[in-house]
Amino acid sequence: LLAAAGAWRRPFAVARGRDAFAPRVQHATATVGGRVYCFGGLGDDGRPTNALDVLELSADRTVARWVPFATTGDIPPAAENVRMTAVELLDGRQYLVVSCTWRQVVPPTDPSSFYVLDMSSRCWTRYAGPLTDCAHLAALDIDGRPHVVTINDSLEVFWVIDAERLVSGDSAMVWPLAWARAEVCDGVPFSPCEGEAAVVVGDTIVVCGGRTHFLNEAIGLTLFKNSADEYFVSYDTWSCPNGRSYVRRSHHAAVALADGSILVVGGLEGGRSATDAYVIRHREDPVPFDALGEPGHRVAAAAARV
């Protein structure tokens, strides 16, 4: 999507890298260093993969190609519904962090693990993590320092760690001490959802959409704040101040844009695949995003901003 022009465009791919780049769903994407990385998911053969690929774009965004990103070390196992986020430390070092809980790995394993990829050495390191499912994984600045936040599938349990401690290995021996559980200090927790999306906007994690009891949920907010070395969570409504125009869908893609708004694309709505897109802004009702060249049906897809 060329945001400035408001038009979807499929770049002309001069090379496909892997021959051919395997179509997949339930994968994870993250952007670091201006490049989009794709990890894991289910291939069109129905089997999980642990492939890591990078999307190379030309400066004018007219030429693109997926190529394998070769790595060494503790390479994550093949997994579906995997979670991944990108972290940049204050000194400029960049990492990819992948969460593979026992339910996401085939065959299942225990305990939960986090895999950290040093982008300079291309080497993975495996660390122990909180013994809980990871429905969402995000990098969030708290008091000016990057942190990694993991949220369970009921959207009620939040574990937080300083990114410097995570990549340095502090979590390997004493994860109960290195990881802090955030306490809910305000608001009513969300209902457990399926197929919701979560994106970081500033110091806020916004959870939008999802399905519970065959209904599509609204858009909610999870705000982290740090005080006296303790982490707190407050729930609040991020959008729809008038209680209308909800984007009621699940299994969609959502990405935070540079102006602080959120672009929601595709998914399932009313039992059918949705092809339209919406823009969600803080304290405003969602509005349709009228772009030229609709991206087509997209379910269990992913989106990233470059």
N, C-alpha and C positions, 0 to 999 in steps of 0.2 A: 504494500500500500504506500503510495506516495502521498504522505499526509498533506503536504503543502498544496498539491493539486487536487486532492480528494478523489483519486482514481486508483483502482487496483490495476496492477500491471504484472504480467508474467515475464520475468527476464528471459532472454534467449540464452539457454544453457549450452555452452560450447563443449562442456565435458561433464560427465556424470560421476567422476570419481569411481566408486565401487560400480561394477558393471552388472546390473544397474543398481543405483541406490534403492534399497528395499523400502517399499511403502510400509508404513507402520502406524499403529495407534497406541494410546496409553503410554506414550513416551514422554520425555522431559526435555525442555529446552532452556537455555540460559545464555545471556550475552555478557561477554567479558572481552575487553580490549577492542570493542567495536566489531566483534565477530560472533556469530550465532552458532552454538554447539547443540547437538541433538544426541541424547543418550537413551539406550534401552527401548523398551516397548515390545509390542507383539508385531511380528512380521506378517506378511500376507500368507505365510504357511501356518499361522496360528501358534508359532513357537516364540518364546521370549528371546531377546537378544541382549548382549552387552556391548553392542557396537557404539562407538563414539565417533561422530562425524562433525565436520565443521563446514559451514556455508561460506564460501568465498564470493564476495561481491565486488564488481568493478566500481570505480569511483562514481560513475554515473548511474549505477544500479541497473544497467541494461544487460550485464553478463553475470551469470551465477553458476556455481557448481558445488555439489556436495563431494567432499573428499574425506577419506578415513583419517582420523587423528591418532597417530601411533603413540602408545603409552607403554610404560613399564610399571613394575612394582605390584602392589596389591590390587590388581584390576578387579573392579566390582563384578559380581556374578550376573548372569542373564536374569532380567527381572522385568515384570510388567508393573504399571502404575508406580513407576519409580519417581522419586522427587529429586530435583537438582536446583541449586542456586549458585550464583557467582558472588565471590567476595573479593574486595580489594582493600588491603590493609593501608594504614596511614603512610607507610613508607613506599607504597606503590606496588608491592607484591600482589599477585593475582592468583586466585584459586577457584576451582570448581569443587563444590561439595555435593555429594550424592548420598541419599539415604536409602538403604535397602533393609526394611524390616522383614521379619521372617515370613510374613504373609505375602510379600511381594516377590520373593525369590522362589524359583522352581529348580529343584525341590526345596520345600521350606527349610529354613535354618534358624537358629537361635544362638545368641541374642541379637538384638538390633545392632546395626553397624552403620557407621558413617565412613565414607571414603572421600579423602581429600586429595585433589590433583593439583600439584604445583605446576603452574603453567610454564614456568621457566625451564624446569627439569623434565617435565612431562612424566613425572613419577607419582603413582598413587600410594597413599598410606591409609591403612584401615585403623579406625579407632572405635572403641566401644561407645555406645550412646545410651540414652534413656530407654528403659524397657517398656516401650509403648509404641503403638502404631504411629506412623508419620503420615498424616493426610496432607499436610502443607509444610513446606520448608522455605524459609525466606531469610534474606540478609537485610538487617535493619540497623540504622544508625541510632544509638542511644547515648545521649550525653557526648556526642561528637566522636564516638568510637563504633566501629562496625561490630555487630553481633549476629549470631545465627540463631534463629527461632524455629522450633519445631512444634507443630500443633497436631493433636490427635484427631481421630475421625469423628469424635463427638463434639469437637470445637470447644472443649472445656478444660483441657490440660495443655499447658504451655510450658515448654522448657527453653531456657535461654542460656547462651554461653558467649563470652567475649571471643570474637573470631581469632584474635591473637593466641588465646589459650587453646583453641581448637586445633589450629594448624601447627602449633608448637608441640602438641602431644600431651598437654596437661590433662586432657580428658581420658588418656589411655589407662592410667592407673587408678585415678580417683574420680571417676565420672560423677558419682553422687555429689561430690563437693564442687567439681568444675562446672557442672550444669546446675542452674538454679531454676526452681519451679516458680513461675509467676503466679501471684495470688490475685484473684478477682476482687477489685475494690469498689466497682461501681457497675450498675446496669444488670440486665438479665441475660444469662448465657443464651446462645443460639440453640435452636433445635438441631439435633444431628441431621446432617444432610448427605446426599449422594450427588456427585457430579457438580459440586459447586466449584468456583474458581476463586483464587486469592491472589492479590497483587499488592505491591508495596507502593504507597504514595506518601512521600516524605517520611515522617516518623509513624506512619499508620499502616496497618495491614487491613485491607478492605476485602471482605468475603462477600461475593456476589452470586446470587442465583443458587441453584441446587434443588434437589427434590427430596421431600420427606412426606410420607403417608400419601404418595401419589399427587402431591401438590407441589408447585414451584414456589420457592421462598423469595423474599425481597432481598434488598441489599443491606448489609450490616457493616459494622465497623469494629475493629479491635485496635485499641490505642495502647501502646506501651509507654510507660514512663519509669524512670529510674530514680530512686530516692534511698539514701543510706544503704547502698549495696543490695537493695531489694527490688525486685521487679513486680510491677502491678499491671493488671489488665482492666480496662474499662470498656464496656459494651455500649454502643450507641448507634443510632441510625445515621448513616453517612450521606445518603441520598433520599429522594422522595419526601421532602418535608410536608407535602400536602397529602401523603398517603395514596397517591395514584400513579399511574403510568409505570408500574413495576415492569422490569425486564424479567418475566417469568420463564426461565429456561434452565436447562441443566446440560452437563457435558459440553459446555461451550468453551471458547477460548477468550481470555481477557488479558489485556496488556495495558500498562500505565504509559500514557503519553507524556511528552516533555512539559506540557502546560498543566500537569496535575490531574487531568481528566483520565477516564478509563474507557477504552474501546472494547466492546463486547461483540464477538463475531460467532455466528453459527450456533450449533448445539441442537437440543431437542426442545420443542415447545408445543404443547398440546398433543404430544405423541407423534409429532412429525418433525423432520429435519428442517431447521431454520436456515435461511440463506441471507437474511438481512443483518445489519449491524446497528449498534446503538452506542452513543457516547454518554457516559455518566459523569457528572460533575458534582463536587461537594455542595450539599445543601440545595441541589437543584433536581428537578425531575429529569429522568432520562429522555433523550431526544434521538430520533432516528438519524443515522449517519447515511446521508445520501451520496454514495460514492459511485463513480462510473465503473462499469465492469464488475458486477457482483462476483465474489470469490467462489460461489457455488456452495453446495452442501458440505458442511464441515461438522463432524461429530467426533468427540474425543481428540480434537486437534490441539495444537499449541501455537502460541504467538510470541514473538519477541521483538523488541524495539532496537534499532541500530541507528 
